[in-house]
Amino acid sequence: MRFVVAILLSLFLFPPALAAPSKTVSLEEPAWITSGAWVRGELVVLDVATNRLAWIRQGRLAPLNPFLSVPTKTHSLGPGGDLLVSSAEDAFWWERVRLSEDGWTIQGSWSCETCGVTDWAPVHEKLVFAVGDVRQEPADDESQAEWLTGFFWVSPAGPELIYQLPETDYPLYLHGLQLLAVAGGNAYAVAPEPIEPSSEGPRRLAILEFPRNQRAWRTLTLLPHLPPELSFQDDTSFAETFAAVSALNGPVRLLAWEERLYLVLRSPLGFEVWHVATDDGGLHFKDTLPSSDFLTVIPGPSSWAVLLKGPVTGFGQQRINSVVHVPAERFR
C-alpha cells in the first residue's frame, strides 16, 4: 500500500508537467546491451552480441576495436574513462580498461579459476561482489571438491562464499535481472527471503546487505513481491523464456548512484525508481521511467540513460528502440 500512496503523493506534489524534460534519441539497431557507463559526458555500452564496446553518438553505435572474446559486463571506475570489464573465457577475467577517443588499452587484469559468475558489482578494481558458483576444495582431499551457489566476494586471492542460495532461488539471476549493487562500500542483493526453520507462509523477495569484505549479512528490507517461478531453459526456448520474464511485476534492477541505493520495479504503472535508505531499509518513490519490454539503466552525473529494448527474439538478438536521457535531478 505504501508504494501506491507514495506514487499518488509524488504525482500530486510534483506533477509531470513541472519536471525537467527527458530527451529521447532513436537507436534502431539490433544489439545485446546489458551494461554501459558514462565516460567524459558520453555514453559507452558493451554489445556482447558483437564483442565490442561502442559509443552511442548521434543515434548510432560507433564501435571501438574488437574487444575481449567473451565480454559479459562493464562498470565505470570513475569519470575519467577507466572501466572494469569482465570476460568469461576459460577462467572468469576482470580487465581494467582505459578508454580514449577511439580506442582502449588494458591497464591490468586478474582472474578467478574457481568461480562461475552470473552477475557482479565492483567495490573497487580488485574486489567485486558476485552471484554464481564457487568451487570449494577441502584442504585434505581435492577429489571431494564441490560447486556451491550463492553470493561471494572475489579478489585476486580468490572467491569467498558468504551466502549460499537454494537451487530453486538461483534462476532469478539467469534472465538479465541485474539485482546486485555496491553502495557506500557495502554490497546489496535482491534475493528470496532467507528460509527460517520456524517460518510459515510464502516467502517474499528481500534486499540483503553484506558489509564490505565480511561474511556477515542482514535483511535490509522485505518487499511486497513473491519470488517469480523461473527455471533456466535451453537456447531453443530462449525467446519464450524471456517473454515470460518481461511480463513479471517486481524488481528488475538494483543500482548504486552517488553512493545511494536504488531499486527499479516493473509494475502495472510502468518502471518505477525507488530510493532505498541503507540505514533503515525505507523505500522512497522517485520517478517512473518509460515502458518497454526490457530496459537497461545507466545512471550518470547529469542524466540517466534508459535504453528501451524490444522483445528477445533469440540468443543475443534484441532491438534497442531508443535511448531516453532522464535528468538526474529527478532521482536526487
N, C-alpha and C positions, 0 to 999 in steps of 0.2 A: 504493500500500500504506500509506503513512503516514497517508492520510486515514482508512482503516478502523481502523488501530491507534489513532489519536487518539480516534476515536469510542468504541471499546471501553474505552479508559482513562478517558475522561470519564464514561462510564456507570458504571464501577466506582468511581471516586473520588467522583463527585457524582451519586448516583442521583436520578432524577426526584422521588422522594418527599420528598427533602430540599430541593429547590429551592423558591424562593418561588413561590406560585401565580399563574397568569395569571387575568385577568378577561376574560370574553367577553361582548360586547354584540351582540345580534342587530340587523341592519340590512337588512331585507327591502325594499330599494328599488332599482330599476334606476338605474344611474349609470355614467358613464365616468370613473372616478377613477384617475389615474396619479401624482398628486403631492399633497403637503399639508405642513403644518407645525404644530408646537405653538406656541400663542400664549397666554401668560399661563396656562399649565396646561390649556388647552383645545385641542381638535383642530379645525383648519380644513382643508378639502380643496378641490381645484379639480375641479369636474364640467364637463368640456369638452363633454359632450353638451348641456348647457343653458346654457353660457357663464356659469356662476355660481361664486363662492366660497360655501362652505356650512360652517357649524359642524356638528359631529356632537354632538348633545345628546339624551340620553335615548333613544338608539336610533333617532333620526330625523335627517334632513338639514334644517337650518334655514338656507335660502339667504339670502345677502346680496343687495343690489340687483343687477340685471343688470350683468355686468362687461364686460370687453373683448369685442369682437365675435368674435374667433377666439383665445381663450386656449389656450395649449399646455402650460404648466408653471409651477409656483411653487416657490420656495425661501425658507427663512427667512433673514433678515439679522440676527437677534438675538431674544432672548426678549421684547422689548418690544412686538412686534406689527408690525414692518416686514418686508414680503415683497418679493422680486423676482419679477415675473410677466412671462412672455413672451407675445407675441401675434403671430400671423402674418397680418397684413392688409396688402396691398400690399408694404411692406417688412417685415422682421422687427423687432419692437419689444421693448424691455425697459422695464417700469414699476416704479418703487419705490412700493409701496403701503403705507399705514399703516392698520391695522385698528382700529376702535373696537368697542364692544359690538355694534352693529347696523349698521355701515356702513363705508365706506372712503374714503380720499382719496389722490390721486396726488401724491407728493412730488417726482417728477422722472421724466424718460424720455429714452431715446435709441434710435436705430435703426441698422440695417445694411442698406443697399440693394444691397450686392454679395455677400450671402451667403444661403444657404438652410440653415436649421438643423434638424436632426433631433432632437438632444438636446444639453443643456448643463448645466454646473455652475458656480456663481459662485466667483470668487476674492474679489471684493467687488462693490459695486453697479454699478461701471462697468468691470468686467473679468470675462469669463466664458471658460470653456474649452468648446469645442463640437465636434460632429461634423456634417458636412454638406457643402455645396458652397460654393466661393468663386470669384468671378469674377476672373480675372487679366487685367489690361489692360496690354499692352506700352506703354511710355511714348511710343513713336514711331508707333504705329498702333493706334487703338482698334478698328478693324474686325477685328483679329486676336484680340480678347478670347476667352478660353475659360473654361469652368467646370471646376474641379478638385475632386475629392472627397477629404476627409481630416479630420484634426484641426487645429483652429486656435484662436488667441486672438481674441477680439472685444472691442473697446472703442469709445467714441465716435469714435475716429480711424479705425476700420475694421477689417477682419479681417486676420490674418496667418497664412497656412497654414504649418504646421510639420511635418506628416507626411501624405504622400499615400497613400491607400488604393487598392489594386487594385479594379476594378469588381466583381469577384466577392466581395470582402470586405464591401462596403457593406450588403447586405441584413441582416446581423447586427444593424444598428441601426434597422431599419424595422418591428420587430414587438413593440415595447414592452419589450424587454430593456434596462433602464437600466444602461449599462455604463461610465459616466463619473462621476468624483468628484474633489473637491479637498480635500486634507488637508494641513495644515501649509503652505499656500500653494502647494504643488506639485500638478499635475494628474496623474490616473491614468486609464487606459482599458484595458478588456479588448479585445484585438484578436487576430486571427490572427497567429501567429508571423511576424515580418518575413522576407521572402524573401531568402535569401543565394545568390549565384551558385553556390557550391560545395555547397549543402545538398542532401541526398538524403532520401527517405522522406517520409511525411505530415507536414504542418505541424500544430502544436498551437496551442491558444489560449495567450495570454500576457497578463501585466499590464505595460503600458508606463508609464514615469514621464516626465513632462515638467516640468522646472524652471520655476518661475513666470516667465511672460512672456519665455521664451527659445525659441530654435529647437532646442535640444539635446533629446535623449531617450535613454532606455536601457531595456533589457528588465529589469524588476524581478524577475520570476519566470516560469517556464513552468508551465502547468497540464497535468494529465494528460488533457485533453479535446481532441478534434478539433473544428475549426470545423464547425458544422452546415451542411448544404446547404440554403440558403434562397434564395428569389427573391421579388421584390416582385410580388404579384398584384393584379388589379383588384378593385373592390368586389364583383363578382358571386361571387367565391370567398373573400370576407373571412373568413367563419366557418370554412371548411375550412382556410385558411392558418393561422389562429390555433389551430385544433385540433391541427395538426401541431406548432406551436411548444410547446403545452402538454405534449406528450409527450416533449420533448427533455430529456436529462440534461446538466447542465453549468451554467455561470454564468448567473444571471438578473438579478443586481443587484450593482453596486459602489456603496458608500456611505461617507460620512465621518461620524464622530460623535466629538465631544470630541477633534478633531484626530487621530483614529485612523482607519485604513482597514479596511473590512470587505468581505467577499465573500459573497454569498448564492448557494448552489449547490442545484440540484434534483438529487436522487439517488434511488435506489430506497428509501432510508430516509426520504425527505421533503426538506424545505427545510432545509439546514444553513447556519449562520452561522460564518464563519471570520474571525479577525483576521489581517490581512496586515501583517507587520512591514515598514515602509518603509525600514529600513536594510539588511536583507539578503534581503528577499522571503520570509521564513519564514511558513508558514501554521499557525495555531493554532486548533483547533476550540473553539467557544464553546457552541453550543446548537443544538437542532433546533426549527424552527418548525412550526406546524400545516400540514397538507397541504390543497391546493385546486388548482383548475385554474390559477389565476393568483393572485398576491398583490402588494400594494403595501406597502412597509415605510416607516414614518415614525418615525425614532428621536427620542426626547425625553429630557429630563434625568432623569425618574424611571421612565419606561416607554417601550417601543417599541410603536407602534400597528401591527398587522399586519392589513391589510384582506384578507380571504379572498374571492376572487372566483370566480364560476362561469364556464362556457364563454362565449366570444364568439359571439353569435347573429347579428350583423350589424354594419354600420358604426356605431360609437358605442353599441352595445347590449350590455350586460353587467350581471349582477346581483351586487351586493355581499351576500354571505351573512351575514357577521358581521365584527366588529372585535375582535381579541384584543389586550389590553394585557398585554404581557410585561414583567415587572420588568427595568429597565435593568441591575441588578446582575449579571444573568446574562451580560452581554456585556463587562463591565469586566475 
